[in-house]
């Protein structure tokens, strides 16, 4: 295995809200994505989802408030917690989650990336 340059990986795509797999470890996927605008409200019934921001500002709307992440900050959305990621400007972030985690949980929208269509970069 070779080392991974995360910034270089971000330069390989422009799509928003389409996570790209950059590594795997012990059944966990390490994914990066760009966000701008709003994803959909969703939850993950059985999996926690860890977010780390590298560039921009990611707000995770929760039904009882919101958590805003800046570069170098992380937050874990606990399983079953409904959330909606929002980025006012282009934001680069990483997610670490079990391989079983569906992109938008049980919610399917035009933004949803199916498990079969996840891209490794």
PETA-V386738 format. One record per residue. N is the residue number from 0. RES is the residue in three letters. D_CENTER is the distance of its C-alpha to the mean C-alpha in Angstrom with 2 decimals. Layout:
BEGIN
n=(N	N)
res=(RES	RES)
d_center=(D_CENTER	D_CENTER)
END
This chain:
BEGIN
n=(0	1	2	3	4	5	6	7	8	9	10	11	12	13	14	15	16	17	18	19	20	21	22	23	24	25	26	27	28	29	30	31	32	33	34	35	36	37	38	39	40	41	42	43	44	45	46	47	48	49	50	51	52	53	54	55	56	57	58	59	60	61	62	63	64	65	66	67	68	69	70	71	72	73	74	75	76	77	78	79	80	81	82	83	84	85	86	87	88	89	90	91	92	93	94	95	96	97	98	99	100	101	102	103	104	105	106	107	108	109	110	111	112	113	114	115	116	117	118	119	120)
res=(UNK	UNK	UNK	UNK	UNK	UNK	UNK	UNK	UNK	UNK	UNK	UNK	UNK	UNK	UNK	UNK	UNK	UNK	UNK	UNK	UNK	UNK	UNK	UNK	UNK	UNK	UNK	UNK	UNK	UNK	UNK	UNK	UNK	UNK	UNK	UNK	UNK	UNK	UNK	UNK	UNK	UNK	UNK	UNK	UNK	UNK	UNK	UNK	UNK	UNK	UNK	UNK	UNK	UNK	UNK	UNK	UNK	UNK	UNK	UNK	UNK	UNK	UNK	UNK	UNK	UNK	UNK	UNK	UNK	UNK	UNK	UNK	UNK	UNK	UNK	UNK	UNK	UNK	UNK	UNK	UNK	UNK	UNK	UNK	UNK	UNK	UNK	UNK	UNK	UNK	UNK	UNK	UNK	UNK	UNK	UNK	UNK	UNK	UNK	UNK	UNK	UNK	UNK	UNK	UNK	UNK	UNK	UNK	UNK	UNK	UNK	UNK	UNK	UNK	UNK	UNK	UNK	UNK	UNK	UNK	UNK)
d_center=(23.43	23.06	21.16	17.96	17.88	14.33	15.72	17.55	14.59	13.04	16.54	16.51	14.68	14.72	12.84	10.29	7.39	8.19	6.10	9.04	10.29	12.28	13.80	14.74	16.54	18.40	16.51	13.07	10.68	9.32	6.73	6.48	5.92	8.32	8.61	12.11	13.65	12.30	10.18	12.19	13.16	12.24	12.37	12.23	15.91	16.09	12.97	11.56	7.88	7.91	6.26	8.58	9.62	11.95	13.33	13.86	13.02	10.10	11.74	10.63	13.63	15.24	18.49	20.47	19.07	16.09	14.42	14.07	12.56	14.37	14.34	14.94	13.73	11.46	11.19	11.01	10.72	13.62	14.21	15.81	14.70	14.10	11.60	10.80	8.45	11.01	11.75	15.50	15.50	13.51	10.82	9.31	6.63	5.83	4.49	7.81	8.86	12.04	12.71	13.86	10.65	10.82	8.03	9.73	12.06	15.64	15.15	15.76	15.78	16.25	12.53	11.82	11.37	13.67	13.63	16.66	15.18	12.27	13.28	14.19	15.00)
END
